[in-house]
Amino acid sequence: MNANVLLVDDDPDFVALIRTALRGKGYEVVTASNVREGLAKARTSPVDLILLDVMMPGQDGGVLAQTIKGDARLADTPIIFLTSLVSPGEAQRRAAQGSKEVYLSKPVNLPDLIACMEQQLAMRKVRTGGTGR
């Protein structure tokens, strides 16, 4: 899978782990450590999917998600929320109910993350008529 991923998380160890794992799977990964930096990179880097921590100092990931969804250039970009606030069971329940928001519980299971990313990217490709962007 050759996709550009923006990872927004304030935990440098988590960022390094996920960035390394995703690059090993063929993803291009750009990182940001806060909401302001995440928004700037979303607007200036080619982004196919965003991995977004919910709890960060200052503004939380929900604020960034709302801003992205309100930006016509970014509105179709899938967002996967990464959080310790939602249990794995709750994340599965929300997915089964067809929630537009996708949540994965931290600590993230890498195969589950990759599967979720691939699903979101495939859905975006269908929505955009195969262009993905």
Secondary structure as a PSIPRED ss2 file (coil, helix, strand):
# PSIPRED VFORMAT (PSIPRED V4.0)

   1 M C   1.000  0.000  0.000
   2 N C   1.000  0.000  0.000
   3 A C   1.000  0.000  0.000
   4 N E   0.000  0.000  1.000
   5 V E   0.000  0.000  1.000
   6 L E   0.000  0.000  1.000
   7 L E   0.000  0.000  1.000
   8 V E   0.000  0.000  1.000
   9 D C   1.000  0.000  0.000
  10 D C   1.000  0.000  0.000
  11 D C   1.000  0.000  0.000
  12 P H   0.000  1.000  0.000
  13 D H   0.000  1.000  0.000
  14 F H   0.000  1.000  0.000
  15 V H   0.000  1.000  0.000
  16 A H   0.000  1.000  0.000
  17 L H   0.000  1.000  0.000
  18 I H   0.000  1.000  0.000
  19 R H   0.000  1.000  0.000
  20 T H   0.000  1.000  0.000
  21 A H   0.000  1.000  0.000
  22 L H   0.000  1.000  0.000
  23 R H   0.000  1.000  0.000
  24 G H   0.000  1.000  0.000
  25 K C   1.000  0.000  0.000
  26 G C   1.000  0.000  0.000
  27 Y C   1.000  0.000  0.000
  28 E E   0.000  0.000  1.000
  29 V E   0.000  0.000  1.000
  30 V E   0.000  0.000  1.000
  31 T E   0.000  0.000  1.000
  32 A E   0.000  0.000  1.000
  33 S C   1.000  0.000  0.000
  34 N C   1.000  0.000  0.000
  35 V H   0.000  1.000  0.000
  36 R H   0.000  1.000  0.000
  37 E H   0.000  1.000  0.000
  38 G H   0.000  1.000  0.000
  39 L H   0.000  1.000  0.000
  40 A H   0.000  1.000  0.000
  41 K H   0.000  1.000  0.000
  42 A H   0.000  1.000  0.000
  43 R H   0.000  1.000  0.000
  44 T H   0.000  1.000  0.000
  45 S C   1.000  0.000  0.000
  46 P C   1.000  0.000  0.000
  47 V C   1.000  0.000  0.000
  48 D C   1.000  0.000  0.000
  49 L E   0.000  0.000  1.000
  50 I E   0.000  0.000  1.000
  51 L E   0.000  0.000  1.000
  52 L E   0.000  0.000  1.000
  53 D E   0.000  0.000  1.000
  54 V C   1.000  0.000  0.000
  55 M C   1.000  0.000  0.000
  56 M C   1.000  0.000  0.000
  57 P C   1.000  0.000  0.000
  58 G C   1.000  0.000  0.000
  59 Q C   1.000  0.000  0.000
  60 D C   1.000  0.000  0.000
  61 G H   0.000  1.000  0.000
  62 G H   0.000  1.000  0.000
  63 V H   0.000  1.000  0.000
  64 L H   0.000  1.000  0.000
  65 A H   0.000  1.000  0.000
  66 Q H   0.000  1.000  0.000
  67 T H   0.000  1.000  0.000
  68 I H   0.000  1.000  0.000
  69 K H   0.000  1.000  0.000
  70 G C   1.000  0.000  0.000
  71 D C   1.000  0.000  0.000
  72 A C   1.000  0.000  0.000
  73 R C   1.000  0.000  0.000
  74 L C   1.000  0.000  0.000
  75 A C   1.000  0.000  0.000
  76 D C   1.000  0.000  0.000
  77 T C   1.000  0.000  0.000
  78 P C   1.000  0.000  0.000
  79 I E   0.000  0.000  1.000
  80 I E   0.000  0.000  1.000
  81 F E   0.000  0.000  1.000
  82 L E   0.000  0.000  1.000
  83 T E   0.000  0.000  1.000
  84 S C   1.000  0.000  0.000
  85 L C   1.000  0.000  0.000
  86 V C   1.000  0.000  0.000
  87 S C   1.000  0.000  0.000
  88 P H   0.000  1.000  0.000
  89 G H   0.000  1.000  0.000
  90 E H   0.000  1.000  0.000
  91 A H   0.000  1.000  0.000
  92 Q H   0.000  1.000  0.000
  93 R H   0.000  1.000  0.000
  94 R H   0.000  1.000  0.000
  95 A H   0.000  1.000  0.000
  96 A H   0.000  1.000  0.000
  97 Q C   1.000  0.000  0.000
  98 G C   1.000  0.000  0.000
  99 S C   1.000  0.000  0.000
 100 K C   1.000  0.000  0.000
 101 E C   1.000  0.000  0.000
 102 V E   0.000  0.000  1.000
 103 Y E   0.000  0.000  1.000
 104 L E   0.000  0.000  1.000
 105 S E   0.000  0.000  1.000
 106 K C   1.000  0.000  0.000
 107 P C   1.000  0.000  0.000
 108 V C   1.000  0.000  0.000
 109 N C   1.000  0.000  0.000
 110 L H   0.000  1.000  0.000
 111 P H   0.000  1.000  0.000
 112 D H   0.000  1.000  0.000
 113 L H   0.000  1.000  0.000
 114 I H   0.000  1.000  0.000
 115 A H   0.000  1.000  0.000
 116 C H   0.000  1.000  0.000
 117 M H   0.000  1.000  0.000
 118 E H   0.000  1.000  0.000
 119 Q H   0.000  1.000  0.000
 120 Q H   0.000  1.000  0.000
 121 L H   0.000  1.000  0.000
 122 A H   0.000  1.000  0.000
 123 M H   0.000  1.000  0.000
 124 R H   0.000  1.000  0.000
 125 K H   0.000  1.000  0.000
 126 V H   0.000  1.000  0.000
 127 R H   0.000  1.000  0.000
 128 T C   1.000  0.000  0.000
 129 G C   1.000  0.000  0.000
 130 G C   1.000  0.000  0.000
 131 T C   1.000  0.000  0.000
 132 G C   1.000  0.000  0.000
 133 R C   1.000  0.000  0.000
